[in-house]
Amino acid sequence: MKLKLTGDWILVEPVMRKRITVAGIHMPEGMQQNEPHYGRVLEVGPGKIIEAPQIVKVPQEDGTTLTFLEANRLPMSVKPGDMIFYSVLHPYPILYHGKGHFIIHEYEVFAVVDDEEEGQKLRETLIADTEKHESDAECPEHGKKCSPWYAESDGKKGIYCPTAHNFYPEAELNA
């Protein structure tokens, strides 16, 4: 089955990362709402319509007229095969070819990665620390108002502030 998307919809195959808690419990991708999601674009729609469709009439050789609607669309910023970072605030999970996928709007894509290997490295620079509870995290700048979470960056554990986009290593927090 081939899926033909409409508008600015994108079919994404998530690239999963295994995560195990200290207790040995497997934490599937997406358990941390604020964590970046990474995946491969499989299909894209033709783009969002930006103005009302126009009626186009094309005369044919046999004297008849072919009438159809033509719409101006915004071009899609991603294409099949692109590796992307995306938000999953409003995804539509589907089972496609026996695997879990997401259908998302183009506006939920926040970065396209040119090099898949570099994308994986970038993704691993900020991952949620599943050994601690997200609700216990407290940001040095905003307290709990910014919904911070425990994270690990470049091998250092600490707290990530999604409002300021800052990572605070534990060593600096405890000093």
BAFI-3210 file (N, C-alpha, C; in Angstrom, 3 decimals, decimal comma, padded with zeros to 6 digits):
// residues 175
n [1|2|3|4|5|6|7|8|9|10|11|12|13|14|15|16|17|18|19|20|21|22|23|24|25|26|27|28|29|30|31|32|33|34|35|36|37|38|39|40|41|42|43|44|45|46|47|48|49|50|51|52|53|54|55|56|57|58|59|60|61|62|63|64|65|66|67|68|69|70|71|72|73|74|75|76|77|78|79|80|81|82|83|84|85|86|87|88|89|90|91|92|93|94|95|96|97|98|99|100|101|102|103|104|105|106|107|108|109|110|111|112|113|114|115|116|117|118|119|120|121|122|123|124|125|126|127|128|129|130|131|132|133|134|135|136|137|138|139|140|141|142|143|144|145|146|147|148|149|150|151|152|153|154|155|156|157|158|159|160|161|162|163|164|165|166|167|168|169|170|171|172|173|174|175]
n.u [000,846|000,656|000,883|-000,780|-000,347|-002,098|-002,259|-000,216|000,825|002,980|004,581|006,254|008,901|009,785|013,010|014,083|015,343|016,893|016,137|016,877|015,809|017,215|016,069|015,755|013,632|012,157|012,002|010,001|010,407|009,360|008,300|009,190|007,901|009,030|011,332|013,519|012,395|013,300|013,494|012,817|011,708|009,128|007,010|005,500|002,992|001,491|001,765|000,667|-002,376|-002,493|-004,151|-007,496|-008,655|-008,485|-010,618|-009,757|-009,812|-009,235|-008,977|-009,632|-008,397|-010,491|-012,569|-013,895|-013,904|-011,634|-012,097|-010,805|-009,728|-007,230|-004,727|-002,754|000,106|002,118|005,491|006,783|009,028|010,477|011,542|010,958|013,072|014,591|016,141|014,791|014,205|011,502|008,378|006,103|003,543|000,991|000,625|-000,429|-000,598|000,124|-000,140|001,962|002,928|003,391|004,802|005,177|004,351|004,328|001,998|002,394|001,990|003,624|004,524|005,327|007,859|011,084|013,749|015,933|018,170|021,257|023,194|022,903|024,353|025,567|023,242|022,313|024,361|023,982|021,432|021,918|023,268|021,615|019,676|016,940|017,224|016,432|016,648|015,811|012,958|010,978|009,232|010,495|012,523|014,155|014,595|017,387|016,909|014,103|012,704|010,139|008,446|009,088|008,884|011,159|013,520|015,398|018,490|021,069|024,099|026,757|027,956|027,658|025,535|022,537|020,275|017,808|016,548|013,703|012,659|014,692|016,451|018,745|021,341|022,120|024,762|025,070|027,270|027,677|025,262|025,303|027,347]
n.v [-001,177|002,148|005,331|008,291|011,495|014,515|018,134|019,794|017,595|015,144|012,011|010,299|008,213|007,226|007,371|005,255|005,141|003,128|003,089|002,565|002,352|002,757|000,735|-001,140|-000,921|-000,582|002,417|003,733|005,682|009,062|009,181|011,247|014,271|016,755|016,144|016,062|014,760|012,464|011,557|009,847|011,161|009,807|010,142|012,987|015,541|017,567|020,232|023,163|024,782|028,100|030,056|030,604|028,006|028,217|028,185|026,478|026,406|024,391|024,290|021,545|019,459|018,166|019,910|020,042|021,208|021,045|021,170|022,156|022,443|024,602|025,075|027,328|026,523|026,360|025,477|022,360|022,083|019,887|016,647|013,256|010,966|012,818|013,557|014,476|016,716|016,874|017,968|016,348|017,156|017,162|014,651|012,133|008,953|006,066|002,728|001,535|-000,432|-002,423|-001,161|001,389|004,716|008,326|010,816|014,078|017,696|020,027|022,298|021,302|020,378|021,156|021,187|020,211|017,671|017,449|015,427|012,174|010,731|012,792|013,945|011,971|012,149|014,784|014,528|012,877|014,574|015,871|014,313|012,899|012,253|009,373|008,366|010,036|011,832|013,838|015,767|016,555|018,244|021,414|024,536|026,786|029,417|029,803|028,247|025,896|026,754|026,775|024,178|022,329|019,634|016,713|016,044|014,852|015,938|015,863|013,868|014,861|015,221|017,017|019,849|020,801|023,751|024,524|027,004|029,011|027,615|026,462|024,459|023,224|022,039|019,511|019,844|022,604|023,437|022,424|023,810]
n.w [000,000|-000,912|000,433|-000,238|000,473|001,379|001,088|003,526|004,849|006,376|006,283|008,733|009,671|012,740|014,249|016,461|019,835|022,161|025,553|028,877|032,200|035,535|037,006|035,088|033,379|030,228|028,471|026,153|023,089|023,188|025,718|027,241|026,960|026,167|024,831|021,969|018,832|016,310|012,941|009,777|006,737|004,880|003,047|001,441|001,288|-001,379|-000,641|001,147|000,342|-000,751|-001,715|-002,986|-005,112|-008,694|-011,557|-014,425|-017,906|-020,644|-024,049|-026,212|-028,934|-030,201|-030,033|-027,629|-024,170|-021,569|-018,170|-015,061|-011,606|-010,390|-008,026|-006,117|-004,349|-001,360|-001,561|-000,324|002,434|003,030|001,850|000,650|002,320|003,727|006,871|009,917|012,715|014,892|016,342|018,508|019,301|018,205|016,740|014,385|015,036|013,144|011,838|009,545|006,947|008,840|010,888|013,444|012,746|012,277|011,267|010,472|010,533|008,334|009,722|012,160|011,899|012,841|012,102|009,470|008,769|007,218|007,181|008,104|010,047|011,539|012,474|014,242|016,168|017,050|018,114|020,281|021,972|023,691|025,703|027,470|030,945|032,267|034,767|036,716|037,980|035,928|036,999|039,322|038,617|038,738|037,457|037,460|036,700|036,268|038,078|038,497|036,564|033,820|033,024|033,265|032,552|033,591|032,095|029,819|028,532|026,345|027,932|030,486|033,290|034,060|034,164|031,844|030,435|028,763|028,098|028,083|026,563|027,644|029,046|032,177|033,835|036,416|038,129|038,174|039,253|041,835|042,954]
ca.u [000,000|001,359|000,070|-000,678|-000,750|-002,648|-001,879|001,150|001,045|004,248|004,662|007,575|009,292|010,644|014,238|013,966|016,534|016,599|016,456|016,585|015,943|018,061|015,348|015,701|012,369|012,338|011,232|009,910|010,520|008,180|007,845|009,505|007,209|009,845|012,547|013,434|012,113|014,129|012,948|013,021|010,510|008,837|006,117|005,036|001,883|001,891|001,952|-000,546|-003,004|-002,363|-005,247|-008,629|-008,399|-009,037|-011,122|-008,951|-010,453|-008,264|-009,625|-009,062|-008,395|-011,783|-013,573|-014,398|-013,083|-011,293|-012,189|-010,302|-009,336|-005,793|-004,482|-001,377|000,526|003,454|006,303|007,166|010,430|011,123|011,263|011,201|014,472|015,180|016,144|014,261|013,802|010,114|007,580|004,975|002,444|-000,265|000,856|-001,412|000,153|-000,501|000,618|002,212|003,824|003,680|005,595|004,570|004,781|003,535|001,655|002,480|001,966|004,949|004,939|005,881|009,268|011,873|015,093|016,275|019,575|021,888|023,998|022,200|025,253|025,678|021,948|022,297|025,245|023,292|020,312|022,420|023,866|020,650|018,671|016,339|017,799|015,274|016,866|015,193|011,608|010,885|008,504|011,380|013,518|013,928|015,500|017,960|016,370|012,639|012,071|009,407|007,539|009,455|008,788|012,479|013,676|016,756|019,028|022,486|024,686|028,198|028,367|027,402|024,131|022,126|018,881|017,594|015,463|013,176|012,349|015,934|017,253|020,031|021,633|022,857|025,374|024,903|028,411|027,454|024,087|025,636|028,473]
ca.v [000,000|003,439|006,385|009,564|012,528|015,754|019,352|019,878|016,448|014,426|010,693|010,192|006,973|007,633|006,637|004,984|005,002|002,311|003,727|001,677|003,020|002,057|-000,470|-002,059|-000,748|000,044|003,648|003,970|007,043|009,888|009,219|012,589|015,111|017,857|015,673|016,152|013,530|012,395|010,541|009,892|011,499|008,780|010,716|014,344|016,023|018,526|021,563|023,837|025,709|029,456|030,915|029,839|027,402|028,897|027,302|026,566|025,735|024,123|023,769|020,314|019,375|017,676|020,949|020,070|021,979|020,346|022,109|021,632|023,443|024,715|025,789|027,723|025,876|026,608|024,262|021,680|022,318|018,580|015,683|011,894|010,642|013,781|013,256|015,690|016,826|017,316|017,987|015,408|017,668|016,807|013,664|011,084|007,700|005,056|001,522|001,564|-001,559|-003,171|-000,389|002,623|005,952|009,510|011,783|015,386|018,858|020,557|023,276|020,604|020,096|022,329|021,148|019,157|017,330|017,059|014,228|011,324|010,394|013,994|014,094|011,062|012,708|015,959|014,048|012,291|015,586|016,279|013,271|012,913|011,368|008,639|007,912|010,992|012,208|015,158|016,699|017,000|019,181|022,826|025,383|027,858|030,721|029,906|027,285|024,850|027,406|026,492|022,721|021,778|018,205|016,221|015,668|014,575|016,582|015,608|013,027|015,520|015,256|018,319|020,236|021,561|024,735|024,704|028,410|029,707|026,672|026,339|023,247|023,547|020,823|019,294|020,383|024,036|023,613|022,085|024,639]
ca.w [000,000|-000,963|001,026|-000,947|001,422|000,833|001,805|004,060|005,731|006,203|006,918|009,355|010,336|013,856|014,509|017,898|020,660|023,337|026,815|029,996|033,498|036,499|037,412|033,957|032,647|028,917|028,290|024,716|022,559|023,381|027,105|027,689|025,995|025,691|024,193|020,511|018,101|015,118|012,055|008,326|005,959|003,880|002,028|001,709|000,480|-002,409|-000,073|001,625|-000,599|-000,189|-002,182|-003,504|-006,421|-009,871|-012,614|-015,647|-019,048|-021,700|-025,259|-026,742|-030,402|-030,695|-029,851|-026,246|-023,225|-020,333|-017,062|-013,799|-010,611|-010,181|-006,770|-005,805|-003,105|-000,836|-001,737|000,914|002,793|003,202|000,776|001,108|002,573|004,658|008,294|010,530|014,107|014,840|017,558|018,452|020,112|017,552|015,692|014,158|014,929|012,285|011,567|008,099|006,609|010,052|011,851|013,923|012,096|012,580|010,231|011,114|009,643|008,042|010,738|013,319|011,609|013,205|011,520|008,509|008,974|005,952|007,354|009,069|011,150|012,357|013,126|015,393|017,194|017,588|018,912|021,524|022,849|024,703|025,876|028,803|031,950|032,759|036,134|037,627|037,583|035,300|037,862|040,393|038,082|039,015|036,671|038,269|036,289|036,291|038,983|037,778|035,611|032,431|032,836|032,927|032,755|033,768|030,793|029,741|027,363|026,258|029,051|031,773|033,675|034,543|033,936|030,613|030,495|027,419|027,852|027,725|025,760|028,333|029,791|033,395|034,375|037,864|038,862|038,354|040,085|043,216|043,424]
c.u [000,895|000,393|000,295|-001,243|-001,269|-002,085|-000,441|001,451|002,334|004,153|006,096|007,751|010,225|011,888|014,290|015,330|016,123|017,013|016,002|016,777|016,856|017,401|015,227|014,421|012,655|011,421|011,152|010,047|009,234|007,675|008,150|008,933|008,104|011,075|012,417|013,184|012,814|013,552|013,241|011,695|010,320|008,006|005,760|003,851|002,381|002,139|000,617|-001,067|-002,982|-003,392|-006,328|-008,287|-009,117|-009,534|-010,301|-009,663|-009,430|-008,987|-008,877|-009,165|-009,741|-012,912|-014,165|-013,453|-012,888|-011,281|-011,673|-009,962|-007,816|-005,574|-003,013|-001,037|001,898|004,273|006,674|008,660|011,180|010,734|011,494|012,704|015,145|015,103|015,774|014,155|012,404|009,465|006,482|003,862|001,099|-000,054|-000,350|-000,626|-000,605|000,426|000,744|003,271|004,292|004,495|004,846|005,188|003,914|003,195|001,578|002,314|003,390|005,419|005,504|007,337|010,063|013,305|015,210|017,770|020,151|022,585|023,367|023,071|025,413|024,369|021,834|023,170|024,576|022,168|020,777|023,036|022,891|019,549|018,151|017,028|016,636|015,463|016,172|013,821|011,586|010,250|009,363|012,350|013,133|015,018|016,069|017,397|014,870|011,946|011,402|008,498|007,831|009,340|010,130|012,502|015,148|017,238|020,506|022,991|026,194|028,715|028,156|025,911|023,791|020,658|018,813|016,386|014,938|012,824|013,587|016,815|018,671|020,122|022,508|023,436|025,213|026,026|028,249|026,262|024,406|026,745|027,995]
c.v [001,244|004,490|007,660|010,640|013,762|016,931|019,337|018,749|015,723|013,091|010,518|008,813|007,362|006,758|006,471|004,848|004,170|003,057|002,794|002,450|002,192|000,746|-001,477|-001,956|-000,027|001,255|003,926|005,437|007,810|009,936|010,587|013,530|016,186|017,424|015,739|014,789|013,602|011,312|010,809|010,200|010,416|009,332|012,133|014,664|017,060|019,938|022,191|024,810|027,101|030,440|030,037|029,254|028,170|027,861|027,556|025,773|025,611|023,544|022,538|020,309|018,957|018,692|021,017|020,903|021,156|021,389|021,446|022,790|023,424|025,559|026,160|027,159|026,380|025,349|023,664|021,911|021,012|017,680|014,269|011,610|011,602|013,249|014,556|015,564|017,413|017,244|016,938|015,869|017,245|015,758|012,742|009,790|006,718|003,848|001,430|000,520|-002,288|-002,441|000,876|003,841|007,101|010,235|013,123|016,489|019,362|021,534|022,621|020,189|021,329|022,272|019,978|018,931|016,829|015,711|013,373|010,988|011,591|014,251|013,216|011,604|013,909|015,541|013,542|013,337|016,046|015,234|013,334|011,897|010,650|008,113|008,830|011,375|013,642|016,180|017,230|018,077|020,619|023,639|026,494|029,239|030,868|028,988|026,190|025,421|027,034|025,001|022,110|020,265|017,865|015,721|015,347|015,199|016,399|014,839|013,634|015,526|016,632|018,565|021,078|022,473|024,959|026,152|029,157|028,871|026,557|024,991|023,650|022,246|020,738|019,915|021,878|024,311|023,399|022,955|025,837]
c.w [000,000|-000,455|000,234|-000,033|000,698|001,625|002,273|005,052|005,350|006,938|007,409|009,969|011,481|013,930|016,017|018,554|021,865|024,586|027,933|031,295|034,390|036,914|036,270|033,152|031,346|028,807|026,797|024,359|022,834|024,808|027,725|026,641|025,393|024,903|022,671|019,885|016,765|014,225|010,593|007,644|004,901|002,726|002,427|000,805|-000,520|-001,885|000,279|000,565|000,017|-000,722|-002,789|-004,877|-007,540|-010,871|-013,869|-016,738|-020,167|-022,904|-025,779|-028,268|-030,958|-030,478|-028,454|-025,382|-021,960|-019,220|-015,787|-012,867|-010,449|-008,933|-006,650|-004,433|-002,677|-001,070|-000,384|001,170|003,048|002,042|001,318|001,216|003,540|006,086|008,998|012,050|014,079|016,213|017,418|019,376|019,528|016,463|015,529|014,000|014,043|012,188|010,053|007,782|007,874|011,103|012,258|013,250|012,603|011,292|010,951|010,069|009,444|009,125|011,993|013,111|011,994|012,727|010,548|008,650|007,653|006,042|008,457|010,277|012,100|013,117|014,358|016,519|017,869|018,520|020,268|022,456|023,916|024,778|027,305|029,702|032,624|034,175|037,140|037,098|037,082|036,237|039,012|039,938|038,405|038,314|037,562|037,933|036,546|037,287|038,182|036,695|034,167|032,083|032,441|033,103|032,934|032,418|030,916|028,457|027,406|027,471|030,420|032,048|034,222|034,276|032,670|030,790|029,079|027,084|027,367|026,796|026,322|029,025|030,968|033,958|035,891|038,661|039,131|039,278|041,560|043,795|044,232]
res [m|k|l|k|l|t|g|d|w|i|l|v|e|p|v|m|r|k|r|i|t|v|a|g|i|h|m|p|e|g|m|q|q|n|e|p|h|y|g|r|v|l|e|v|g|p|g|k|i|i|e|a|p|q|i|v|k|v|p|q|e|d|g|t|t|l|t|f|l|e|a|n|r|l|p|m|s|v|k|p|g|d|m|i|f|y|s|v|l|h|p|y|p|i|l|y|h|g|k|g|h|f|i|i|h|e|y|e|v|f|a|v|v|d|d|e|e|e|g|q|k|l|r|e|t|l|i|a|d|t|e|k|h|e|s|d|a|e|c|p|e|h|g|k|k|c|s|p|w|y|a|e|s|d|g|k|k|g|i|y|c|p|t|a|h|n|f|y|p|e|a|e|l|n|a]
***
